[in-house]
Amino acid sequence: MPEIPYTADDLNYNNSSSRSNREQSDPSARPAISGSVENMEDYNVVLLGYPVWHGQAPKIIYTFLESYEFSGKTIVPFCTSHSSGIGSSDTNLHVLAPGADWRSGKRFPGGTGRETITDWVHGLDLSRTPTATGIGRFDFETGTVILNSGYAMPINGLGTYSLTGETCFTSVSAALERGVRLIDTAYMYHNEAEVGRAVRESGIPREEIFVITKLYPSQFANAEDAIDQALLVVSSFWVSA
Ligand SMILES: Cc1cc2nc3c(=O)[nH]c(=O)nc-3n(C[C@H](O)[C@H](O)[C@H](O)COP(=O)(O)O)c2cc1C
């Protein structure tokens, strides 16, 4: 809500000196908002609705975006208009909250009912936004990062570069025994098989252990085959009878 409500005269866009017209043509206009959102940190997704005024969002929307920190939040703009499309009115807002995950905006005809807009919001599948699910977030308390799959992977693990043969097997076994749950290998380390054997013989449930491997540039041309090969080399040791 604006601190000073807009009267019908304020909204008369046929009068070039009406309040709304003056604000839209003044780059520095930032009409005050009445009250504030006390718990903005509790919101992952912000649905930002506005009427199109001369092809752009009203300046009070600029006031709103400059009043809070939106980094890491998803912003979904939508607008109503008499006849204009959304145009650049949504993308021109991006600079005001550069750290936000901006969705493309949607325009509705003026007077659109609540139900139409609610249906559109439900169709957006916002439950899967990175911020809502925590994907990509590093948690330094628990020492984990959330992967796209939703699994929480440890941040720290054992790198096995230069470890080969029995040295690799005993090193990985010792690390697993002491609680390490992330092992990093690569095709070019020539030790995927030993890593796999240590994982299997540790007796630790397979789903508790993360194994990272990497392709070598010579494999890039046939990446799919190389991934299949890595899975075979490693998993043939993991699949116990
Ligand atoms: C100052 C001002 C400028 C406007 N400029 C435009 C415009 O450029 N294009 C347009 O289609 N509608 C324009 N409108 C009409 C509004 O977008 C329309 O009244 C509003 O979207 C209706 O919203 P409602 O559904 O909340 O009533 C303007 C209205 C005002 C007050």
The ligand as an SDF file (V2000), in Angstrom:
LIG
                    3D

 31 33  0  0  0  0  0  0  0  0999 V2000
   -0.4400    6.5220  -15.2570 C   0  0  0  0  0  0  0  0  0  0  0  0
   -1.0160    5.3320  -15.9760 C   0  0  0  0  0  0  0  0  0  0  0  0
   -0.4120    4.8680  -17.1180 C   0  0  0  0  0  0  0  0  0  0  0  0
   -0.9020    3.7550  -17.7960 C   0  0  0  0  0  0  0  0  0  0  0  0
   -0.2330    3.2980  -18.8890 N   0  0  0  0  0  0  0  0  0  0  0  0
   -0.6950    2.2160  -19.5490 C   0  0  0  0  0  0  0  0  0  0  0  0
   -0.0030    1.6960  -20.6710 C   0  0  0  0  0  0  0  0  0  0  0  0
    1.0600    2.1930  -21.0680 O   0  0  0  0  0  0  0  0  0  0  0  0
   -0.5150    0.6250  -21.3130 N   0  0  0  0  0  0  0  0  0  0  0  0
   -1.6760    0.0230  -20.9070 C   0  0  0  0  0  0  0  0  0  0  0  0
   -2.0800   -0.9430  -21.5450 O   0  0  0  0  0  0  0  0  0  0  0  0
   -2.3370    0.4680  -19.8110 N   0  0  0  0  0  0  0  0  0  0  0  0
   -1.8850    1.5520  -19.1370 C   0  0  0  0  0  0  0  0  0  0  0  0
   -2.5550    2.0060  -18.0260 N   0  0  0  0  0  0  0  0  0  0  0  0
   -3.7480    1.2860  -17.5910 C   0  0  0  0  0  0  0  0  0  0  0  0
   -3.4350    0.3480  -16.4400 C   0  0  0  0  0  0  0  0  0  0  0  0
   -2.4210   -0.5550  -16.7930 O   0  0  0  0  0  0  0  0  0  0  0  0
   -4.7040   -0.4070  -16.0230 C   0  0  0  0  0  0  0  0  0  0  0  0
   -5.6010    0.5330  -15.5650 O   0  0  0  0  0  0  0  0  0  0  0  0
   -4.4420   -1.4020  -14.9460 C   0  0  0  0  0  0  0  0  0  0  0  0
   -3.6210   -2.4450  -15.4120 O   0  0  0  0  0  0  0  0  0  0  0  0
   -5.7230   -2.0160  -14.4520 C   0  0  0  0  0  0  0  0  0  0  0  0
   -5.4120   -2.6580  -13.2710 O   0  0  0  0  0  0  0  0  0  0  0  0
   -6.5120   -3.3810  -12.3820 P   0  0  0  0  0  0  0  0  0  0  0  0
   -6.7460   -4.7170  -12.9960 O   0  0  0  0  0  0  0  0  0  0  0  0
   -5.8110   -3.4770  -11.0490 O   0  0  0  0  0  0  0  0  0  0  0  0
   -7.6850   -2.4970  -12.3560 O   0  0  0  0  0  0  0  0  0  0  0  0
   -2.0710    3.1130  -17.3390 C   0  0  0  0  0  0  0  0  0  0  0  0
   -2.6880    3.5770  -16.1550 C   0  0  0  0  0  0  0  0  0  0  0  0
   -2.1610    4.6740  -15.4910 C   0  0  0  0  0  0  0  0  0  0  0  0
   -2.8320    5.1580  -14.2300 C   0  0  0  0  0  0  0  0  0  0  0  0
  1  2  1  0
  2  3  1  0
  2 30  2  0
  3  4  2  0
  4  5  1  0
  4 28  1  0
  5  6  2  0
  6  7  1  0
  6 13  1  0
  7  8  2  0
  7  9  1  0
  9 10  1  0
 10 11  2  0
 10 12  1  0
 12 13  2  0
 13 14  1  0
 14 15  1  0
 14 28  1  0
 15 16  1  0
 16 17  1  0
 16 18  1  0
 18 19  1  0
 18 20  1  0
 20 21  1  0
 20 22  1  0
 22 23  1  0
 23 24  1  0
 24 25  2  0
 24 26  1  0
 24 27  1  0
 28 29  2  0
 29 30  1  0
 30 31  1  0
M  END
$$$$
